[in-house]
Amino acid sequence: MGDPWEGNPNNSSELMTEAELVEYLRIPEVSKSKDYHNVIENLKRVHQLPRIHICGKPLYPRGAIKEWVKGKTTNGK
C-alpha cells in the first residue's frame, strides 16, 4: 500500500472540507435538517467525528472518516 499523501488515483483530496464531507456522508439524502453544518457539529460533539484544524479551519481526512464509518457500522436494528 502506497503513501496516502501521494497522488490519489480518484483525483480527490485526502483532506475534505465540510462541504465535501457533507456530500461524502450523503447528509442531504438522509437528514431533514436545513443546516448541514449543525449535523456535522453534532457528529463532532456526540460521535467524535475525526478532524484536524489547519489555519483554524476543520478538515476531515478521508481515510480517518472511512475508519470512523466502519467503527460506527452496526448489524441488525
Secondary structure in CASP SS format (residue, H / E / C, confidence):
PFRMAT SS
TARGET T0000
AUTHOR 0000-0000-0000
METHOD secondary structure of the structure
MODEL  1
M C 1.00
G C 1.00
D C 1.00
P C 1.00
W C 1.00
E C 1.00
G C 1.00
N C 1.00
P C 1.00
N C 1.00
N C 1.00
S C 1.00
S C 1.00
E C 1.00
L E 1.00
M E 1.00
T C 1.00
E H 1.00
A H 1.00
E H 1.00
L H 1.00
V H 1.00
E H 1.00
Y H 1.00
L C 1.00
R C 1.00
I H 1.00
P H 1.00
E H 1.00
V H 1.00
S C 1.00
K C 1.00
S C 1.00
K C 1.00
D C 1.00
Y H 1.00
H H 1.00
N H 1.00
V H 1.00
I H 1.00
E H 1.00
N H 1.00
L H 1.00
K H 1.00
R H 1.00
V H 1.00
H H 1.00
Q C 1.00
L C 1.00
P C 1.00
R C 1.00
I E 1.00
H E 1.00
I E 1.00
C C 1.00
G C 1.00
K E 1.00
P E 1.00
L E 1.00
Y E 1.00
P E 1.00
R H 1.00
G H 1.00
A H 1.00
I H 1.00
K H 1.00
E H 1.00
W H 1.00
V H 1.00
K H 1.00
G H 1.00
K H 1.00
T C 1.00
T C 1.00
N C 1.00
G C 1.00
K C 1.00
END
